Amino acid sequence: MEKELQENFAGEKILVIGAGISGTAAALTAKKMGAEVVLSDSKTEDKITDDLTPLKEAGVELLLGPQTEEQLEGVTRVIASPAVPCRVPLIQAAYSKKIHVESEVELAYHLAASPLYAITGTNGKTTTVTLTGDLFAAKYGKDKTGVGGNIGTPLVDEALRIGADGALVAEISSYQLEATDDFHPRISAILNVTPDHLLRHGTMDVYQATKEKIFAQQTAEEGDFVVLNFDDELTKNSIARAKEKGINVCPFSTVDRLSAEKYAAVLKDDVLTIRDDGKEVQLVKTDELNIKGRHNVENALAAAAIAYFGGVDTEMIKKVLREFMPVEHRIEPVRELDGVRYYNDSKATNTDSTVKALESFTEPILLIAGGDDKMTDLTDFMQLVKAKCSKLVLVGAAAERFKSEALKGGIVQSDILEAGYDMAKAVELCRSEAKPGDVVLLSPACASFDMFTGFEHRGKVFKELVNALK
């Protein structure tokens, strides 16, 4: 895809709003490329946990504390960190003054000299992005394959690192898409859209529309593709809207052959298969995958489709699919002890993720759930817990509500164990109750901030406790 690349920002004054990882990377990049750069954050310096030293050393002006419209004086461009909603007064003032507002991932798109492959979705993003990165690395090598965005590494850093003649793979959140205008991937994907982040977006319609911004600028004329989940109710609806734009659409499904589709990624006789304009390309059987669960078959289909239509050799795709191991904190095997297998699925911060984890096992499950409550309806969730779990072990701030809903759902009191705010107690309860052949699964269906700094911290603590069991 040909596009005009921004070589420098000389003569521009750029205001970066938000001092997180993305904001810092954007500010340092803009400064390096010749702009006058100001970074504004509503928190005072003593409340900011990120290291401001690189910004100070680079000569970025810091405006910390109350944000006022005067900070926009002379500004030619605003870069918004993903943690900062576009509704905040400073960004709204920028819009009213006709100042261009973009996110760090859109800045990365403008600076990228290699094609961009962008993936979003409520769940499954990190596994799919990591796998897609491995698939493109098989073609271009790791030095020429960038993986960044919501996955932890700023996308702008990866875009500049790999330069031309490679591939840039991006995990994109709805927060990052919110402040995009001309973001244009070569291939995009939406894995699913389920209730989450509604405090930020307000309604599911707004949330889905924000997700669909990932393919808003794609065109058929440039050979762009969008990969969409046919099995997900909302992304299935996105297929028609993408086709209306004339984009090449590749739906993927684990339950439907999609025989009427020109392009598709499906299961055929339990084999991951790509349909390419009448030609069928068989890849690997599902039992050759190391990642568990039907949702991970969906993730593998999506990644394989992106790689295939992105020009990765079929034999390379097969090899990577067979070798790819679970990403940390995502139904990650920890250990087996006395015939009991322990899994860390700390990334399951909503009920939909936990449902997918529960459905991945046929064995009796001791489920550790709870944490920072997202107040999602638990009616259907507790019916699945009742059917799949021998014990429900509750932790954190959500424990009381989860217990109440479990009892309403018919789970008996004796099968509900309470560990308070103590993950060690939760693990010990599972150790004492589990029988050979059981699975102990940390899949909290909640955020982690009531007890931990993030889901990674929660998963790390769980793994340490499990590995310490005698």
Backbone torsions as a table, in degrees:
resi	resn	phi	psi	omega
1	MET	NA	119.5	-179.5
2	GLU	-80.5	135.0	174.1
3	LYS	-153.1	152.0	-179.7
4	GLU	-77.2	127.1	-176.7
5	LEU	-96.5	139.5	176.2
6	GLN	-79.2	117.1	-177.2
7	GLU	-88.4	-30.9	177.9
8	ASN	-159.7	169.6	179.6
9	PHE	-116.9	27.2	180.0
10	ALA	-57.6	133.6	179.2
11	GLY	88.3	-6.5	179.4
12	GLU	-97.2	150.4	169.7
13	LYS	-115.2	116.6	-173.7
14	ILE	-111.8	129.9	175.0
15	LEU	-104.4	119.7	175.1
16	VAL	-99.9	128.5	-178.2
17	ILE	-109.0	114.3	-179.3
18	GLY	109.1	124.6	-172.7
19	ALA	-100.9	28.9	178.1
20	GLY	-79.3	-165.1	-178.0
21	ILE	-60.6	-47.4	-178.1
22	SER	-66.3	-44.1	-179.1
23	GLY	-63.1	-42.7	178.3
24	THR	-61.9	-45.2	-180.0
25	ALA	-62.3	-42.7	179.7
26	ALA	-64.2	-42.4	-179.5
27	ALA	-63.7	-44.8	-179.0
28	LEU	-66.5	-37.5	178.7
29	THR	-66.5	-47.1	179.9
30	ALA	-61.8	-39.0	178.6
31	LYS	-64.8	-44.7	179.9
32	LYS	-60.5	-29.5	-176.8
33	MET	-95.6	16.4	167.0
34	GLY	99.6	3.0	-179.0
35	ALA	-84.5	156.9	163.8
36	GLU	-81.9	125.2	-171.6
37	VAL	-123.4	132.1	175.0
38	VAL	-122.1	134.1	175.5
39	LEU	-114.5	126.3	-179.3
40	SER	-114.2	134.1	175.0
41	ASP	-139.6	138.0	-176.9
42	SER	-69.8	-17.8	178.6
43	LYS	-86.2	148.4	173.3
44	THR	-76.7	163.8	-172.2
45	GLU	-59.2	-35.8	-178.4
46	ASP	-69.7	-14.8	179.7
47	LYS	-98.2	-7.1	-177.6
48	ILE	-90.9	124.0	-177.3
49	THR	-87.7	-20.6	179.3
50	ASP	-74.1	150.7	-179.3
51	ASP	-75.1	118.4	-179.5
52	LEU	-90.5	-4.9	-175.5
53	THR	-56.1	-47.3	-179.7
54	PRO	-59.3	-34.8	178.7
55	LEU	-67.1	-44.3	179.6
56	LYS	-63.7	-43.6	-178.8
57	GLU	-65.9	-29.1	-179.7
58	ALA	-82.8	-8.7	179.4
59	GLY	87.8	20.2	175.8
60	VAL	-77.6	128.5	177.9
61	GLU	-75.1	131.1	-178.6
62	LEU	-107.2	125.8	174.3
63	LEU	-116.2	100.6	-172.1
64	LEU	-113.8	135.3	-177.6
65	GLY	112.5	-153.3	-176.0
66	PRO	-52.6	133.7	-178.7
67	GLN	-100.8	131.7	-179.4
68	THR	-126.2	160.4	-178.4
69	GLU	-63.0	-24.2	179.8
70	GLU	-61.9	-22.4	179.4
71	GLN	-65.4	-13.8	179.9
72	LEU	-88.8	-1.2	-176.7
73	GLU	-61.3	122.3	178.4
74	GLY	78.9	-1.5	-175.9
75	VAL	-75.3	133.9	178.5
76	THR	-102.8	-16.4	-177.2
77	ARG	-156.3	141.3	175.6
78	VAL	-116.6	133.5	173.6
79	ILE	-114.5	120.4	-175.9
80	ALA	-100.2	128.8	173.3
81	SER	-68.5	150.2	-176.9
82	PRO	-62.5	-25.8	-179.7
83	ALA	-73.6	-10.2	-176.3
84	VAL	-101.5	112.5	179.2
85	PRO	-65.4	147.1	179.4
86	CYS	-66.5	-13.7	-179.6
87	ARG	-79.3	-8.1	-177.9
88	VAL	-63.7	148.0	-173.3
89	PRO	-55.8	-38.7	-176.4
90	LEU	-65.1	-39.7	178.2
91	ILE	-72.5	-39.4	176.8
92	GLN	-61.5	-37.2	177.0
93	ALA	-65.1	-37.7	177.2
94	ALA	-62.0	-44.8	177.8
95	TYR	-60.4	-43.4	-177.7
96	SER	-66.0	-26.1	177.9
97	LYS	-91.3	7.0	179.4
98	LYS	62.7	30.7	174.8
99	ILE	-88.0	132.4	-178.3
100	HIS	-65.3	130.3	178.3
101	VAL	-117.0	130.6	178.3
102	GLU	-143.8	163.9	176.4
103	SER	-93.9	169.5	178.0
104	GLU	-62.5	-33.4	-180.0
105	VAL	-71.0	-30.3	175.5
106	GLU	-72.1	-37.2	173.0
107	LEU	-58.9	-43.0	178.7
108	ALA	-61.7	-40.5	177.4
109	TYR	-58.5	-44.3	-179.0
110	HIS	-65.7	-31.2	-177.5
111	LEU	-89.1	-13.4	-174.6
112	ALA	-72.9	132.4	174.7
113	ALA	-100.2	-7.5	177.3
114	SER	-109.1	156.4	179.3
115	PRO	-59.3	146.9	-177.7
116	LEU	-107.2	131.1	177.0
117	TYR	-119.6	112.9	-168.4
118	ALA	-118.2	134.8	-174.0
119	ILE	-128.1	130.4	174.2
120	THR	-132.5	178.3	-177.4
121	GLY	148.1	156.8	178.4
122	THR	-67.6	-43.7	-177.6
123	ASN	-130.2	154.3	174.1
124	GLY	88.4	-0.7	-175.2
125	LYS	-60.6	-49.5	-171.8
126	THR	-66.2	-43.2	177.1
127	THR	-60.4	-46.4	-177.6
128	THR	-67.0	-41.1	179.1
129	VAL	-65.5	-43.5	179.6
130	THR	-62.4	-44.9	178.0
131	LEU	-63.9	-43.5	178.5
132	THR	-62.1	-40.0	176.0
133	GLY	-60.4	-42.6	177.8
134	ASP	-64.0	-37.2	179.5
135	LEU	-64.8	-44.0	178.4
136	PHE	-72.9	-31.3	176.1
137	ALA	-63.7	-30.0	176.0
138	ALA	-64.3	-28.6	179.4
139	LYS	-88.9	-46.4	-171.8
140	TYR	-103.3	-15.9	-171.5
141	GLY	89.1	155.9	-176.8
142	LYS	-66.3	-31.7	-178.6
143	ASP	-66.3	-24.8	-178.0
144	LYS	-110.9	13.9	176.4
145	THR	-120.5	117.4	178.6
146	GLY	-100.9	138.1	176.3
147	VAL	-130.2	117.5	-176.6
148	GLY	-159.7	-166.3	-177.1
149	GLY	101.6	-132.0	-176.9
150	ASN	-69.9	-5.0	-177.1
151	ILE	-82.3	-5.6	174.1
152	GLY	126.3	-30.9	178.7
153	THR	-100.0	126.3	179.6
154	PRO	-55.1	133.4	-176.9
155	LEU	-64.8	-33.3	-179.6
156	VAL	-63.1	-36.1	178.4
157	ASP	-64.7	-42.8	-179.8
158	GLU	-69.2	-36.9	178.8
159	ALA	-60.6	-44.1	-179.5
160	LEU	-73.8	-33.3	-178.1
161	ARG	-64.4	-45.3	-172.6
162	ILE	-84.7	-22.5	179.4
163	GLY	64.0	-140.3	-177.0
164	ALA	-93.5	170.7	173.2
165	ASP	63.1	38.4	177.0
166	GLY	-144.7	-150.9	179.3
167	ALA	-142.6	138.4	178.7
168	LEU	-114.8	113.9	-177.4
169	VAL	-106.3	128.0	-171.8
170	ALA	-125.6	131.8	166.1
171	GLU	-90.7	121.5	-172.7
172	ILE	-120.7	124.6	177.5
173	SER	-93.3	165.4	175.6
174	SER	-62.5	-31.6	178.6
175	TYR	-63.1	-37.9	-179.9
176	GLN	-75.3	-31.7	-179.7
177	LEU	-74.3	-23.3	-174.5
178	GLU	-55.4	-44.2	-177.6
179	ALA	-100.7	49.0	174.7
180	THR	-117.2	151.5	-177.6
181	ASP	-131.4	-46.2	-179.3
182	ASP	-127.1	25.9	176.2
183	PHE	-59.7	125.2	-169.0
184	HIS	-141.6	89.0	177.1
185	PRO	-74.3	156.5	171.4
186	ARG	-70.1	-44.6	173.7
187	ILE	-134.1	133.4	176.7
188	SER	-120.5	163.3	177.5
189	ALA	-147.8	140.1	168.6
190	ILE	-118.9	116.1	-173.7
191	LEU	-79.0	-36.4	-178.2
192	ASN	-177.0	162.4	174.0
193	VAL	-139.1	108.6	179.2
194	THR	-129.3	162.3	-173.3
195	PRO	-56.0	120.5	177.2
196	ASP	-171.4	157.4	174.5
197	HIS	57.6	28.3	-177.5
198	LEU	-75.0	-19.8	173.4
199	LEU	-63.8	-32.2	179.6
200	ARG	-81.3	-47.0	-170.0
201	HIS	-97.4	-17.6	174.4
202	GLY	90.8	-57.3	-178.3
203	THR	-134.3	161.7	176.7
204	MET	-65.3	-33.8	178.5
205	ASP	-61.7	-43.8	178.9
206	VAL	-67.1	-41.8	179.1
207	TYR	-59.7	-46.4	180.0
208	GLN	-66.7	-41.6	178.8
209	ALA	-60.8	-36.5	177.2
210	THR	-66.1	-42.3	176.1
211	LYS	-59.1	-40.4	-176.3
212	GLU	-71.7	-9.0	173.7
213	LYS	-63.3	-16.2	-179.0
214	ILE	-65.2	-27.5	177.8
215	PHE	-113.5	11.9	-174.3
216	ALA	-61.0	-33.0	-175.9
217	GLN	-101.3	1.3	-179.5
218	GLN	-74.8	152.0	-177.8
219	THR	-138.5	156.5	175.4
220	ALA	-73.3	-32.4	-175.6
221	GLU	-59.8	-30.9	-178.1
222	GLU	-96.3	7.9	177.0
223	GLY	74.5	23.5	-178.2
224	ASP	-71.3	152.8	176.0
225	PHE	-125.8	148.6	167.6
226	VAL	-126.9	132.3	-177.2
227	VAL	-107.0	121.5	-171.9
228	LEU	-132.5	144.5	-176.3
229	ASN	-81.5	109.7	179.4
230	PHE	-69.7	-25.1	-175.9
231	ASP	-83.8	-9.5	179.6
232	ASP	-97.6	128.3	-172.1
233	GLU	-54.8	-46.0	-174.6
234	LEU	-78.2	-41.1	179.5
235	THR	-71.1	-24.8	172.7
236	LYS	-60.4	-38.9	177.4
237	ASN	-67.5	-25.7	179.0
238	SER	-69.7	-24.2	-176.3
239	ILE	-58.4	-46.4	-179.1
240	ALA	-62.8	-40.8	-179.2
241	ARG	-66.7	-36.9	177.2
242	ALA	-67.5	-40.0	179.0
243	LYS	-66.0	-34.4	177.1
244	GLU	-59.7	-30.6	178.1
245	LYS	-79.5	-8.4	179.4
246	GLY	83.7	8.8	179.4
247	ILE	-72.3	148.3	170.3
248	ASN	-67.6	119.9	-176.8
249	VAL	-109.0	128.4	174.5
250	CYS	-116.8	95.3	173.9
251	PRO	-71.7	154.4	172.6
252	PHE	-129.3	148.9	-176.1
253	SER	-155.8	145.2	173.1
254	THR	-100.9	-4.4	-175.7
255	VAL	-122.2	-15.4	-176.0
256	ASP	-124.8	138.7	178.8
257	ARG	-75.5	-16.2	179.7
258	LEU	51.1	46.0	-171.9
259	SER	-65.6	-20.9	179.7
260	ALA	-84.6	-6.5	-174.8
261	GLU	-88.0	138.5	176.4
262	LYS	-65.6	-42.5	177.9
263	TYR	-122.3	140.2	178.6
264	ALA	-164.9	160.0	171.9
265	ALA	-129.3	117.4	-170.3
266	VAL	-141.0	170.5	168.5
267	LEU	-95.5	126.5	176.1
268	LYS	-128.1	112.7	-175.7
269	ASP	54.3	41.9	177.8
270	ASP	66.4	20.2	177.4
271	VAL	-113.9	130.8	174.9
272	LEU	-65.8	122.9	-171.4
273	THR	-133.1	135.2	175.5
274	ILE	-103.7	130.4	171.6
275	ARG	-102.3	125.2	-176.0
276	ASP	-126.8	87.4	175.1
277	ASP	52.8	52.0	177.7
278	GLY	97.5	-21.5	178.7
279	LYS	-94.3	135.9	176.6
280	GLU	-108.8	129.1	-178.5
281	VAL	-115.4	112.4	179.8
282	GLN	-86.5	137.4	-176.5
283	LEU	-110.1	-93.2	-176.7
284	VAL	-134.1	159.5	173.7
285	LYS	-76.8	154.7	-178.6
286	THR	-62.3	-32.0	-178.7
287	ASP	-75.9	-3.6	173.6
288	GLU	-87.5	-11.4	178.6
289	LEU	-80.2	141.9	176.7
290	ASN	-89.1	-13.3	-179.3
291	ILE	-90.2	132.1	-171.6
292	LYS	-88.4	150.0	168.4
293	GLY	98.7	150.4	178.9
294	ARG	-61.6	-36.2	179.5
295	HIS	-62.4	-32.4	178.1
296	ASN	-76.3	-24.5	170.0
297	VAL	-66.0	-40.8	174.8
298	GLU	-59.0	-45.9	179.5
299	ASN	-60.4	-41.3	-179.8
300	ALA	-66.9	-39.5	176.6
301	LEU	-61.5	-44.1	-179.7
302	ALA	-63.4	-47.3	-179.7
303	ALA	-63.2	-42.4	179.9
304	ALA	-63.1	-40.1	178.7
305	ALA	-64.5	-43.6	178.6
306	ILE	-60.4	-46.3	-178.7
307	ALA	-65.5	-44.2	-178.2
308	TYR	-61.1	-51.1	-179.1
309	PHE	-75.6	-10.7	172.4
310	GLY	-90.7	3.4	171.9
311	GLY	94.7	13.0	178.4
312	VAL	-79.3	136.0	-179.1
313	ASP	-59.9	141.2	-176.7
314	THR	-59.5	-41.8	-179.7
315	GLU	-66.5	-34.5	174.6
316	MET	-63.4	-42.7	-179.9
317	ILE	-60.7	-45.8	179.5
318	LYS	-59.2	-45.9	-177.6
319	LYS	-61.5	-46.4	-178.4
320	VAL	-66.6	-41.6	179.0
321	LEU	-59.4	-38.8	-179.7
322	ARG	-71.5	-29.6	-172.7
323	GLU	-94.9	-17.0	-172.7
324	PHE	-66.9	130.9	-179.4
325	MET	-106.3	158.5	-179.0
326	PRO	-56.4	141.5	175.8
327	VAL	-74.2	146.0	-178.5
328	GLU	-54.7	138.2	176.8
329	HIS	74.2	11.9	-179.8
330	ARG	-126.3	92.0	-173.5
331	ILE	43.8	50.3	-176.1
332	GLU	-87.3	120.8	176.0
333	PRO	-62.5	132.3	179.9
334	VAL	-103.9	-57.5	177.0
335	ARG	-168.2	167.5	170.2
336	GLU	-117.0	131.7	-178.1
337	LEU	-138.3	122.4	179.3
338	ASP	52.8	40.8	177.2
339	GLY	78.9	4.2	178.5
340	VAL	-107.6	130.1	179.1
341	ARG	-101.2	135.4	-177.4
342	TYR	-110.6	133.0	-178.7
343	TYR	-127.8	139.1	177.8
344	ASN	-105.0	109.7	176.7
345	ASP	-122.6	46.3	-175.3
346	SER	-61.0	-23.8	179.7
347	LYS	-67.0	-13.7	179.4
348	ALA	-72.8	86.9	-176.2
349	THR	-98.4	6.4	174.7
350	ASN	-143.3	165.6	-174.9
351	THR	-64.6	-34.8	-179.0
352	ASP	-60.1	-42.1	178.3
353	SER	-64.3	-42.0	-179.6
354	THR	-67.4	-37.5	175.7
355	VAL	-57.2	-45.9	-180.0
356	LYS	-62.7	-38.1	178.2
357	ALA	-66.3	-45.3	179.6
358	LEU	-60.0	-39.3	-178.9
359	GLU	-71.8	-10.3	-179.4
360	SER	-80.2	-11.4	-174.4
361	PHE	-119.6	145.9	172.1
362	THR	-103.3	-16.6	-178.7
363	GLU	-76.6	159.5	172.0
364	PRO	-60.6	139.3	-174.1
365	ILE	-118.0	135.2	165.1
366	LEU	-101.2	109.0	-172.6
367	LEU	-98.2	124.4	170.7
368	ILE	-95.5	116.4	-176.6
369	ALA	-135.0	163.4	178.8
370	GLY	114.1	167.6	-177.9
371	GLY	150.4	-140.0	179.2
372	ASP	-80.1	107.5	-166.7
373	ASP	-70.4	129.4	174.6
374	LYS	-91.9	1.6	174.7
375	MET	60.9	30.5	175.0
376	THR	-72.9	147.7	175.2
377	ASP	-60.9	134.3	-173.3
378	LEU	-111.1	6.9	-173.1
379	THR	-59.0	-58.2	-179.1
380	ASP	-67.6	-36.4	-179.3
381	PHE	-58.2	-45.9	-177.3
382	MET	-68.8	-26.4	175.1
383	GLN	-66.2	-38.9	177.1
384	LEU	-69.5	-41.0	177.0
385	VAL	-58.7	-43.6	179.3
386	LYS	-60.2	-39.1	-176.7
387	ALA	-76.6	-31.7	-169.6
388	LYS	-105.4	-20.7	-168.0
389	CYS	-112.8	135.3	173.7
390	SER	-81.7	-30.0	177.9
391	LYS	-141.8	144.7	173.0
392	LEU	-116.0	114.2	-178.1
393	VAL	-105.0	120.1	-171.5
394	LEU	-108.0	138.5	178.5
395	VAL	-132.9	160.2	166.7
396	GLY	75.8	-167.8	-171.5
397	ALA	-66.8	-26.5	-177.1
398	ALA	-82.7	-6.6	-169.9
399	ALA	-56.4	-43.5	-176.0
400	GLU	-63.5	-46.6	179.6
401	ARG	-67.1	-41.0	178.9
402	PHE	-61.6	-40.5	179.1
403	LYS	-63.9	-45.5	-179.8
404	SER	-59.9	-44.7	-179.4
405	GLU	-69.9	-33.7	177.2
406	ALA	-64.2	-43.9	179.0
407	LEU	-64.9	-40.0	176.7
408	LYS	-62.4	-33.0	-178.2
409	GLY	-81.6	0.7	175.7
410	GLY	95.4	6.5	174.6
411	ILE	-76.8	128.8	-174.1
412	VAL	-76.5	152.3	-176.8
413	GLN	-54.3	-39.9	-176.0
414	SER	-68.0	-16.8	178.7
415	ASP	-95.8	4.5	177.1
416	ILE	-111.3	117.9	-179.2
417	LEU	-112.7	139.9	-175.7
418	GLU	-115.6	131.2	-177.8
419	ALA	-117.3	6.7	-179.9
420	GLY	60.5	-136.8	178.9
421	TYR	-102.5	41.9	-171.1
422	ASP	-131.0	98.9	-180.0
423	MET	-65.2	-33.4	178.2
424	ALA	-61.3	-40.5	178.2
425	LYS	-65.6	-39.1	178.3
426	ALA	-60.5	-44.6	179.6
427	VAL	-65.1	-42.2	179.5
428	GLU	-64.3	-39.4	177.0
429	LEU	-61.0	-43.3	178.0
430	CYS	-64.7	-40.5	179.7
431	ARG	-60.0	-41.2	-176.3
432	SER	-78.0	-26.3	-175.1
433	GLU	-96.1	-23.4	-173.0
434	ALA	-72.6	146.0	177.5
435	LYS	-115.0	156.6	177.5
436	PRO	-52.3	134.4	-177.1
437	GLY	96.1	-11.7	178.6
438	ASP	-80.4	163.9	173.2
439	VAL	-119.6	130.6	170.4
440	VAL	-101.0	121.4	-172.8
441	LEU	-126.1	116.5	168.1
442	LEU	-85.4	107.6	177.7
443	SER	-147.0	83.7	-158.5
444	PRO	-71.3	-22.1	-176.2
445	ALA	61.4	19.8	-177.6
446	CYS	-147.4	158.3	169.0
447	ALA	-68.5	175.7	-169.0
448	SER	-114.2	-2.5	-163.9
449	PHE	-74.4	-5.7	174.7
450	ASP	-74.3	-23.0	-175.8
451	MET	-130.1	-20.7	-171.2
452	PHE	-137.2	169.1	179.4
453	THR	-80.0	-14.4	179.9
454	GLY	174.5	174.8	-178.5
455	PHE	-64.6	-29.0	178.5
456	GLU	-64.4	-44.1	178.4
457	HIS	-61.8	-44.9	179.1
458	ARG	-59.5	-46.6	-179.5
459	GLY	-65.6	-38.4	179.7
460	LYS	-63.4	-44.4	178.9
461	VAL	-62.5	-44.4	179.1
462	PHE	-58.5	-47.2	-178.4
463	LYS	-62.9	-41.4	178.4
464	GLU	-61.7	-42.0	-179.9
465	LEU	-66.3	-42.4	-179.3
466	VAL	-66.5	-44.0	-179.2
467	ASN	-68.8	-17.4	178.4
468	ALA	-87.4	-8.8	-179.5
469	LEU	-64.2	138.0	179.7
470	LYS	-89.0	NA	NA
